[in-house]
Amino acid sequence: GSVAKVEFFNGATKLGEDVTSPYAYSWTSVAAGTYSITAKATDNQGAATTSVAVGVTVTTSSPPPPTGTVVYVSDLEYQVVANGWGPVEKDRSNGELAAGDGAALTIAGTNFTKGLGVHALSEVLVPLNGGYTRFRATVGIDDEVGNQGSVVFQVWADGVKIHDSGVCGGADVGTTVDVDVTAKNQLKLVVTDGGEFTYDHANWADARLTPTAGGGDGGGAGGLPSGWTSGAIGSPAAAGSASANGGTWTVAGSGADIWGSADAGHLAYQAISGDAQIVARVVSQTNTDPWAKAGVMIRESTEAGSRHAMVVLTPSNGIAFQRRTAASGASSHTSGGSGSAPYWVKLVRIGTTFSGYQSTDGSSWQLIGSATVPMATNVLIGLTVTSHRDGTVSTATFDNVTITAAVSGAG
């Protein structure tokens, strides 16, 4: 059957119920103390199951967030409102009924050392107190259940939904969550079922927050327009940066290369969903190496092995349309011929087809190449730089930067 309602209890006392997905209940004005919370799900045939009791401690206030570093959600004092099976696991996947009995967090063959392992129907509250700018995670069904299970991941901030993954199944790859939480007081992480209530072992993998005063992920949003942020791709030896002033963008990045099976560089980006294109003119570029790269990029995440596509300019090797079609797989290259800054580049996504273009004037565009890259719906889009000499920073400037969503064609 299908879930008809979920009732929420503190001990034997019923707090309330919800008859619509994601079956949540907000218990407000709660005195400090420790409470035993359970959720009872009843299906449309009258069958019912009750979750294991979860101990929730309410304090009078939360400590201020740390500054200057990435903060993992699993290291914070979060509140579990509901979890469909067993406890919410810290840095492990959802297991059975005992805390700590889950396995390593794994999505589509990739292991994660940090994160939360939950089971639909799940709701976790994370206090922010206005102290963070971004929330990021990779979400998906844990590999433990194979191709089974189907869930929806939702992120809410101060009562407003700011991310919805759509239905994610056991056969799907992980998808990226990257949302703005500037000045927000509470984050709510919800996992609802995708139409059934079995094998829904769901991972908030690598779930992390960037503090307001810090540079988390090797970058930060300082000096960038609203909706933009920046961060390291992979783990370059030197920190990068990004800023925008009067229509001119400056992006600096280190890194051995964006190539092969693992990348290192810097990315200034927006989170975007579905079809999109980005256009920019590379005005200048530091010649740290003949293969230093500066250009436009779409990628699933800032992880080193992420799927991506990009059109880049180099100091001595012209223009290139490069991409990685499988996570941590090999990279592919299509040459656009010779060219040097200032030069225009464009990248277009329509479904799983990515096309790279070049232009000398921003009006007449020449196709470099197209390729199928099976990226997730939610991706990062922006400006990228790698120095091709790890530990040395290459700086590029851009102008005429435009991002367009819901592209129907290109040329």
C-alpha distance (Angstrom), angle and dihedral (degrees) to the residues before:
residue distance angle dihedral
G1 . . .
S2 3.76 . .
V3 3.79 127.6 .
A4 3.80 111.4 -89.3
K5 3.79 100.4 177.4
V6 3.79 143.6 -13.3
E7 3.82 121.6 -143.9
F8 3.79 122.2 -159.2
F9 3.82 123.9 -147.6
N10 3.78 139.4 -172.2
G11 3.77 100.4 -153.6
A12 3.80 104.3 -50.6
T13 3.81 93.4 -23.0
K14 3.77 116.0 101.2
L15 3.80 111.2 -135.0
G16 3.80 98.1 -174.7
E17 3.78 144.6 -67.2
D18 3.78 141.0 -118.6
V19 3.82 127.3 -149.5
T20 3.82 97.5 -172.2
S21 3.79 129.9 69.9
P22 3.04 130.7 -72.7
Y23 3.85 82.4 38.1
A24 3.77 99.4 -146.4
Y25 3.79 134.8 162.2
S26 3.79 126.3 -164.6
W27 3.80 114.5 -150.3
T28 3.78 107.4 -163.9
S29 3.83 136.2 -176.9
V30 3.79 91.1 30.5
A31 3.79 117.8 170.5
A32 3.80 119.3 -123.8
G33 3.79 111.9 -86.8
T34 3.81 143.9 86.4
Y35 3.80 121.2 -68.8
S36 3.82 135.7 -172.9
I37 3.81 109.4 -133.1
T38 3.81 127.1 -169.3
A39 3.79 134.6 172.3
K40 3.82 123.0 -147.1
A41 3.82 116.5 -158.6
T42 3.81 119.3 -161.3
D43 3.80 122.3 -169.8
N44 3.80 129.3 -146.7
Q45 3.80 90.9 -93.8
G46 3.80 94.4 55.6
A47 3.82 97.3 -104.0
A48 3.80 112.6 138.4
T49 3.79 137.9 -167.9
T50 3.80 129.3 -172.9
S51 3.78 125.1 -147.0
V52 3.77 123.5 -125.8
A53 3.80 111.9 -88.7
V54 3.79 114.1 -95.3
G55 3.77 120.9 -154.8
V56 3.80 112.4 -133.2
T57 3.79 122.1 -170.4
V58 3.80 117.5 -158.2
T59 3.79 117.9 -159.1
T60 3.77 128.8 -170.4
S61 3.79 94.0 -116.1
S62 3.79 142.1 1.2
P63 3.80 123.8 -121.2
P64 3.80 116.1 -108.6
P65 3.81 114.4 -94.0
P66 3.80 119.1 -99.9
T67 3.78 118.1 -107.8
G68 3.75 136.2 -136.6
T69 3.81 100.2 31.0
V70 3.79 144.8 64.7
V71 3.82 110.8 -86.9
Y72 3.80 117.9 -151.8
V73 3.80 115.9 -140.4
S74 3.81 90.6 -136.3
D75 3.81 88.7 62.6
L76 3.82 93.3 55.0
E77 3.80 130.0 83.2
Y78 3.79 99.1 -103.9
Q79 3.81 127.4 173.1
V80 3.79 121.8 -124.2
V81 3.81 110.4 -145.5
A82 3.81 96.1 172.6
N83 3.80 141.5 -9.5
G84 3.79 123.1 -179.4
W85 3.81 97.8 -142.0
G86 3.77 130.2 17.4
P87 3.81 123.0 -30.4
V88 3.77 127.0 -41.7
E89 3.80 103.5 -95.4
K90 3.81 124.2 -135.5
D91 3.82 113.0 -135.8
R92 3.81 90.5 -16.1
S93 3.79 136.2 83.1
N94 3.79 122.5 -99.8
G95 3.81 108.0 -80.7
E96 3.78 130.8 168.5
L97 3.80 128.5 -54.4
A98 3.80 101.3 -56.7
A99 3.80 125.9 79.6
G100 3.80 112.6 -106.1
D101 3.80 96.7 18.7
G102 3.81 94.7 113.1
A103 3.80 125.3 102.9
A104 3.80 129.2 -122.5
L105 3.81 115.8 -56.6
T106 3.81 104.9 -100.8
I107 3.82 130.4 171.4
A108 3.81 121.3 179.5
G109 3.79 91.6 -21.8
T110 3.81 96.4 -47.4
N111 3.81 117.8 117.4
F112 3.79 121.5 -146.3
T113 3.79 124.7 -161.6
K114 3.82 96.2 -160.0
G115 3.78 133.7 45.1
L116 3.80 145.4 72.9
G117 3.79 125.7 -71.9
V118 3.82 112.8 -152.8
H119 3.79 141.4 161.3
A120 3.79 125.9 -135.4
L121 2.94 125.7 -74.9
S122 3.78 90.5 50.0
E123 3.78 137.8 148.1
V124 3.79 126.4 178.4
L125 3.82 124.6 -179.0
V126 3.81 119.1 -151.2
P127 3.82 120.3 -168.9
L128 3.80 112.4 -131.7
N129 3.82 102.4 167.3
G130 3.79 90.9 -164.7
G131 3.80 91.2 -65.5
Y132 3.81 103.1 118.5
T133 3.80 139.3 61.8
R134 3.84 106.3 -165.3
F135 3.79 140.0 25.1
R136 3.80 117.2 -157.7
A137 3.80 134.0 177.8
T138 3.79 144.5 146.6
V139 3.79 110.2 -124.1
G140 3.79 133.8 -165.6
I141 3.81 148.0 113.2
D142 3.81 113.1 -62.0
D143 3.80 115.4 -107.4
E144 3.83 89.8 -124.7
V145 3.83 90.7 83.8
G146 3.80 96.0 45.9
N147 3.80 113.8 -150.2
Q148 3.79 93.4 -16.4
G149 3.80 128.8 103.2
S150 3.79 132.1 47.2
V151 3.79 127.6 -148.6
V152 3.80 143.8 161.2
F153 3.82 120.8 -130.6
Q154 3.81 116.7 -148.3
V155 3.80 131.0 -177.7
W156 3.81 119.2 -158.4
A157 3.81 126.5 -173.9
D158 3.80 119.6 -166.0
G159 3.81 90.7 -19.1
V160 3.83 96.5 -48.5
K161 3.81 121.8 109.4
I162 3.81 108.7 -125.9
H163 3.81 100.5 169.9
D164 3.81 136.5 29.4
S165 3.80 119.1 177.7
G166 3.78 97.2 -163.7
V167 3.81 117.0 -134.4
C168 3.82 113.2 -27.3
G169 3.80 118.0 -165.9
G170 3.77 134.0 -162.7
A171 3.81 91.6 -102.5
D172 3.82 93.5 53.1
V173 3.79 126.4 99.4
G174 3.78 119.6 -118.9
T175 3.79 118.3 -82.3
T176 3.79 128.8 -144.4
V177 3.79 124.7 -113.4
D178 3.81 114.9 -164.1
V179 3.81 116.3 160.3
D180 3.79 139.2 160.6
V181 3.83 114.1 -111.7
T182 3.80 98.2 168.3
A183 3.84 111.7 155.0
K184 3.81 92.0 -0.8
N185 3.80 119.8 140.8
Q186 3.79 103.1 -159.7
L187 3.80 135.7 25.8
K188 3.81 119.2 -156.8
L189 3.80 118.4 -161.9
V190 3.81 110.8 -162.2
V191 3.80 130.0 -176.4
T192 3.78 116.3 -173.5
D193 3.78 127.2 180.0
G194 3.78 122.1 -95.6
G195 3.79 94.8 -131.0
E196 3.79 102.0 -53.1
F197 3.80 136.4 50.7
T198 3.82 107.7 -131.5
Y199 3.81 134.1 95.9
D200 3.81 89.9 4.4
H201 3.83 94.7 150.1
A202 3.81 100.8 158.4
N203 3.81 129.4 -173.0
W204 3.80 130.1 -149.6
A205 3.81 88.4 -165.7
D206 3.81 121.4 -167.8
A207 3.84 88.3 -1.0
R208 3.79 105.8 -178.8
L209 3.80 144.0 159.0
T210 3.79 131.0 -142.2
P211 3.84 111.4 -138.1
T212 3.79 117.3 -129.4
A213 3.79 94.8 -119.1
G214 3.79 96.1 39.9
G215 3.76 136.8 81.1
G216 3.80 96.3 -132.0
D217 3.80 119.0 -176.6
G218 3.77 89.5 24.1
G219 3.77 95.3 -68.1
G220 3.77 138.6 40.9
A221 3.75 141.8 -157.4
G222 3.79 97.0 -90.8
G223 3.81 113.0 133.3
L224 3.82 95.0 7.6
P225 3.82 128.1 112.9
S226 3.79 120.0 -98.0
G227 3.79 111.6 -74.2
W228 3.79 93.8 27.3
T229 3.78 128.4 102.6
S230 3.79 135.7 164.2
G231 3.76 137.8 -143.5
A232 3.75 147.6 154.2
I233 3.78 121.5 -72.0
G234 3.78 105.3 -138.9
S235 3.81 115.0 -31.4
P236 3.82 112.7 -46.5
A237 3.80 117.1 -176.3
A238 3.82 93.7 -123.9
A239 3.79 127.8 46.0
G240 3.80 119.2 -109.2
S241 3.78 132.1 -152.4
A242 3.79 143.7 -161.5
S243 3.80 135.6 -158.0
A244 3.79 140.4 161.6
N245 3.78 128.5 -147.5
G246 3.79 126.8 173.1
G247 3.78 94.7 -21.7
T248 3.81 95.0 -46.4
W249 3.80 116.7 111.7
T250 3.79 123.5 -158.7
V251 3.81 118.8 -162.8
A252 3.81 123.1 177.9
G253 3.78 125.0 -171.4
S254 3.77 143.1 167.0
G255 3.81 125.6 -162.7
A256 3.80 139.5 121.6
D257 3.81 91.7 -101.9
I258 3.78 146.4 -57.4
W259 3.79 95.0 -110.3
G260 3.78 143.3 84.9
S261 3.80 115.8 36.4
A262 3.82 98.1 -40.0
D263 3.80 132.8 41.0
A264 3.80 136.5 -151.2
G265 3.78 124.1 -173.5
H266 3.80 142.0 84.8
L267 3.81 133.0 -72.5
A268 3.81 132.2 -165.0
Y269 3.78 105.4 -163.9
Q270 3.77 156.1 152.9
A271 3.79 125.7 -136.2
I272 3.81 110.7 -117.5
S273 3.79 137.7 173.4
G274 3.80 127.5 -137.9
D275 3.79 129.1 -19.6
A276 3.79 116.8 9.8
Q277 3.78 146.0 145.8
I278 3.79 134.9 -149.2
V279 3.80 127.0 -157.8
A280 3.80 127.4 -171.9
R281 3.77 141.5 156.5
V282 3.80 115.0 -130.5
V283 3.81 101.1 -140.0
S284 3.80 99.7 179.6
Q285 3.79 141.0 -7.1
T286 3.82 134.6 -164.9
N287 3.81 110.9 -119.9
T288 3.81 99.8 -133.6
D289 3.82 90.2 144.5
P290 3.83 136.5 -5.6
W291 3.83 86.6 -108.8
A292 3.81 98.1 46.5
K293 3.81 106.2 132.1
A294 3.80 135.9 -146.4
G295 3.79 125.4 170.6
V296 3.80 149.0 87.8
M297 3.77 125.6 -41.2
I298 3.81 144.9 -178.2
R299 3.81 116.3 -163.7
E300 3.80 138.4 160.7
S301 3.80 95.8 -123.7
T302 3.79 143.3 -22.1
E303 3.81 90.8 -98.4
A304 3.81 111.9 123.6
G305 3.81 95.2 -116.1
S306 3.80 98.1 42.6
R307 3.79 121.8 138.6
H308 3.79 110.1 -105.9
A309 3.79 148.0 153.7
M310 3.81 127.1 -149.2
V311 3.78 145.0 168.8
V312 3.79 110.8 -143.9
L313 3.78 141.4 178.6
T314 3.81 121.3 -141.1
P315 3.83 130.8 -163.1
S316 3.81 95.3 -119.5
N317 3.81 109.7 3.5
G318 3.79 102.0 61.2
I319 3.80 127.0 -135.1
A320 3.80 125.9 -21.7
F321 3.80 140.2 -175.0
Q322 3.80 105.3 -149.9
R323 3.80 132.8 174.2
R324 3.80 147.3 164.8
T325 3.80 113.6 -139.1
A326 3.83 99.0 -172.4
A327 3.79 129.3 41.1
S328 3.83 109.5 -94.6
G329 3.81 88.5 -2.1
A330 3.77 131.1 127.5
S331 3.80 122.8 -67.2
S332 3.82 125.8 -122.8
H333 3.80 129.6 -146.1
T334 3.80 134.9 -154.2
S335 3.79 115.9 -178.1
G336 3.79 120.0 -135.0
G337 3.81 91.7 -166.8
S338 3.77 127.5 -118.5
G339 3.79 125.3 -18.2
S340 3.78 141.6 135.0
A341 3.78 138.4 -161.0
P342 2.95 130.0 -38.1
Y343 3.81 90.4 53.1
W344 3.83 136.9 138.2
V345 3.80 124.0 -123.3
K346 3.81 132.2 -176.7
L347 3.80 134.5 -173.6
V348 3.82 123.1 -167.1
R349 3.79 129.5 -168.0
I350 3.82 121.6 -163.7
G351 3.77 109.9 169.1
T352 3.80 106.1 -52.0
T353 3.81 93.6 -23.2
F354 3.81 115.6 102.0
S355 3.81 120.7 -171.1
G356 3.81 128.6 -169.7
Y357 3.80 123.4 -151.6
Q358 3.81 137.0 -177.0
S359 3.79 134.1 -161.9
T360 3.77 139.7 176.6
D361 3.81 93.9 -151.0
G362 3.82 108.4 22.4
S363 3.81 91.7 -114.6
S364 3.81 107.3 70.8
W365 3.79 109.6 51.6
Q366 3.80 127.7 -164.1
L367 3.82 120.0 -157.3
I368 3.80 111.9 -125.5
G369 3.78 95.7 -176.0
S370 3.80 148.0 -53.6
A371 3.80 131.3 -130.3
T372 3.79 140.9 175.6
V373 3.80 111.3 -112.1
P374 3.84 113.6 173.7
M375 3.80 97.4 -143.0
A376 3.79 126.3 165.2
T377 3.81 119.0 -98.7
N378 3.81 93.0 -110.0
V379 3.80 112.0 60.9
L380 3.80 144.3 151.9
I381 3.81 120.0 -103.9
G382 3.78 127.3 -172.4
L383 3.82 151.2 81.9
T384 3.80 122.8 -31.7
V385 3.80 137.8 -167.8
T386 3.81 133.7 -178.2
S387 3.80 123.8 176.7
H388 3.83 96.2 -151.6
R389 3.82 84.4 -138.3
D390 3.78 109.0 83.1
G391 3.79 113.1 -136.9
T392 3.82 92.4 25.3
V393 3.80 118.3 92.1
S394 3.80 122.3 -134.5
T395 3.81 116.8 -160.3
A396 3.80 125.4 -153.9
T397 3.79 130.8 -178.5
F398 3.80 124.5 -149.1
D399 3.78 137.1 -174.1
N400 3.82 137.7 178.1
V401 3.81 88.6 46.4
T402 3.81 112.5 174.0
I403 3.80 132.3 166.0
T404 3.81 119.6 -163.5
A405 3.81 123.3 -170.1
A406 3.82 128.2 -151.1
V407 3.81 96.5 26.9
S408 3.80 114.5 -167.9
G409 3.81 97.8 -172.9
A410 3.76 143.5 -17.0
G411 3.78 142.6 -144.1
